[in-house]
Amino acid sequence: MILSRLEFILRETLSNLTRHGVMTAAAIGTAAVTLSVLGGFLLSAAMLGNLTNDQLRRFEVAAYTAKDTSRQRSLELKKQILAMPGVSSCRLITKEEAWRTDQRKYNELVGQVIKDLKNPMTDEFQIRAVSAERTSEVAAKLRRMEGIEQVSEAKVEMERVVAIARALKVIGISVAMILMLATAYIISSSIRLTVFARRREIQIMQLVGATNGFIRTPFMLEGLLHGLGGAGLACLMVAYGIGSLSQFLSRTLPFLNSVSADLPLTGFYLSLLGLGAGIGALGSALSLRKFLRA
């Protein structure tokens, strides 16, 4: 009994899809366009988020020792810094390394004179915090540490980038919610038109004694396939767009290519397929309510 009912539902669904080919194509096309717009925006927002996070990860705190600090003491300070809460990494640049770098940098400008000068540099620590928000906290702790003479941080620039990142996150979530609701409404409306065009079929099924669940199931399955088909086309369009964008970035802005490479595309496509199928099935169920008796 259950198998025969499932067979009837599947046969009826496929029959409706082929019989109403124009409306089916219109519903799938509408779902594809709206979901591709939504997917494109979400991926763009994710790329902007990766870009701001990448910039935030570049912020470092520079801490300098006194000139008479021994190498052994600098190594001990490095261990203490790494043990501090909120510190992600710490790199020691010795005064000899720093002096050689400066010599190479300015040798062409001042010639032999700089080689004859005494090394004026001190040991330097380049420290990264676990998050941008904790950079100021780490810098404050370093200033209180015995053996550290000077601490430098790009506080103003970092605060600006953090503010931009927060604003982009709020705007992105808000616009994504609006687009998601608009997408659900447009897809549901297109499915509602297909249900309305077949209202006589629903009335006939009711007259012969079909239950609401029996009538609803093929329509929900049909709506699910509409949404799934539209989402599949949307994934193809978004994948083509991302591929073209990655090629463009690799040619023109190579340093931004990793921003798109880090996107979780597989999970995104699966989510888009699930969203399309869910909206299609739910849209059909809601559209049938006015035609089914309580």
N, C-alpha and C positions, 0 to 999 in steps of 0.2 A: 504493500500500500504506500509506504513512504517513498520507495524507489520509483513507483509509477507517478507519484505526485511530483517528485523532483524532475523526472523526465519530462512531464508536462510543462512544468515551470520553465525549464531550460529551452524546450522546443518553442514555447510561446514567446519567450524573450528573444530568441534568435529570429523568429518569424517577424516580430514587431520591428526589430532593428533593420531587417532587410526590406520589409514592406513600407516602412516610413523612412526611406533612405535619405531624402532631402532634409527632413527634420533631425534625423540622427546626425548627419554631417554638420548641420548648423549648430546643434548642441555641442558636439565634440570640438568644432572650430571655435566656438565661444569660450569653452573651457580652456582650450589651448592658448588662446590669445591672452585671456585674463591671468591664467596661471604663469605664463611666461613673463608677463609684466611684473607680477608679484615675485617670481623667482629671480628675475634680473635685479630687482631692487634689493632683495634680501642678500644676494651675493655681492652687490655693490657695497651695501652697508657692512658686510663682513670684511670686504677688502679694505675699506676705510678703517675699520676697527683694527685689522692686522697692521695697517700702516702706522696708526697712532701708537699701538702697543710696541711696534718695532722701534719707533722713535723714543718711546719712554724707556725701553731697555738699554738704550745707548747712553742715558744720563749716568754720569759717574761723579763720585766725590773724590777730590784729590787732597791727600793729607801729606804734609811735609815734616820731616824731622829737623832737629837742630843740626848745625854744621858739624859739631863735634860728636854726633851720635855714632857709636861703633856699629859695625856690620852685625855683630852678634845681637846687639840690642834691637836693631831693625828687624832681624828675623824673629825675635821674641815678640815685637810689636805686631808683626804680621799674624802670628798665631793668636794673639789676643783679639785682633780685629776680626779674624775669621770666626772666633768663638762668640762674638757679639750677636745678640738676637737681631734679626732683620738684615744681616749681611749675607749676600749671595756669593760674592767672590771678592778676592783681594789680590792684586798683582803688585809686586815690589819692583820698582824701577830704581836701580842703584844710581848713585850720583855719577859713577863712571859711564854708565849707559846713557844717562841724560846728557852728559857733557859731550860724548861722541856724537850723539844725535844733533846737538846744537852746532858742533864743529862742521859736520857735513852740511847743515842747513845754511850756515853763514859764511862758509869758507870762500865761496865765489864772490861774496860782497866785500869782505875785508882781507882776504888773502891770508898770508902767513901770520899776521898779527895775532889772530885768535888762538893759534896753536901754541904760542908762547905764553899765553895767559894762564894763571893758576885756576884750577877747577873751582868755580864758585857755587856749584850745585849741591843739593842735599838729596838724601834718599827720599823717594816719593812712593806713596801708595795710591793705586787707582782702585777704588772700592765701588762695587755695585750693590744696591739694596735689592731685597727680594721683590719689592714693588716700588713704583715711583712715589707712592704716597708715604713710604717710610724713609725716603732719602733724607729729608730734613731731620728726622729723628736720629738716623745714623750719623749725620754730620754733627749734630749737637753732642752726641756721645763721644765722638772723636775729639772735639774741642776740649772736653774734660779729661781726656786721656793723658797721663803723664808720658812725656817723650814726644808728643805731637806739638809742633810749634805753630803750624798754620794749616787751616782747612779751607778749601775752595769748593764751592758748589754753584751750579747754574740754577739758583733758586727761582728767579723770576721766569726764565725760559721754561723750566720744568712745570711751574704752576700754570703757565699759559697752555702748555700742551695737555696737562691733566684736565684743565677746564674745557678745552676743545674736545677731548676724548669723552668727557661726561656729557657735554652738550650733544655730540654726535650720537651717543648711545640713547639718550632720551628721545631725540628727534627720530632716530631710526626705529625705535620700538613703537613710537606713536604712529609714524607713517605706515609701518608694517601692519599694525592693527587695523588702521583705516583701510589699507589696500586689501587685507584679508577679508574684512567684512564686505567690502565692495565686490571682491571676487566671488564670495559665497552668494551674495545677492544676485549678481549677474548670471552666474551658472544656474542658480535655483530658478530664476525667471525664465531662462531658456528652456529648462526642463518642464516648468509649469506650462509653457505653451504647448509642448508635445503632449502633456497629460490632458490639457483642455481640448486639444484637437481630437482626442480619443475618448471623450466623455460618454459617447453613445455606447462604446464597447463596455465601459464600466457599468452603465445602466443595464445593459443586456445581461451581463454577468450577475448583477444583483438580482435581476428578475428570475433567473434560473436557480437562485438560492446559494450562490457562491458567498463564502464568508469574507469579511473584510481582510483578514490575513491572507486568504487565498488570492484575493485581487491585488493586494498591496505588494506581495513578494515579487512577482515578475517585474512590476514597475520599479521597485527599489533596485533589483538586480540590473535592470536596464539603465537606471540612473547611475549606478555604480560603474557600469561599463562606459557610459558617456564620460563621466569624470575621469576614469582611469585612462581612457583613450586620449582625452584632452591633455591630461597630465603627462602622458608619454610623449606626445608631440611637443609639449612645453619643455620637457627635459631635453629633447633633441635640439630645440631652438636655443635654449640656454647654454647647452654644451657647445654648440657651434659658436655662440657669442663669446663664451669664455676662452675657447681655443683661439679665436681671432684676436681677442684682447691679449692673450699670453704671447702670441707671435709678435704683436705690435710692441709690447713692453720689452720683449727680448731684443728687438731691433733698435728701439729708440731710447728706452729707459731701463737698461739691464738691472739696475739696483732695485727696481720695483718689481721685478719678475717673481721674486720669492713671495711677494704679498699674495699673488694669486695661486702660487704653487702650494701654499700651506692650507688652502681651503679644504674642508672635509666634504668633497663633492659626492662621494658615494652615499653617505648618510643624507646629504641634502636631496639628492634625486629620489631616494626611497621615501623621504618625508613628503616630497612634492607629490609623488604617486599616491601615498596614503591620504594626503589632504584632498587631492582631486577625487579619489574614490569615495571618501567620506562625505564630501560636499554633494556629490552626485546622488548617493543613496539617501542622504538626509533631505535633499531638495525634493526628490521624488516622494518621500514619505509625507513631507509637509504639504506638497501640492495636492496630494490625494485626499487630504482631510475633508475638504469642502464637498467632495463627490461621494464620500462614504458615509453611510448612515451610522449613527452612534450605536 
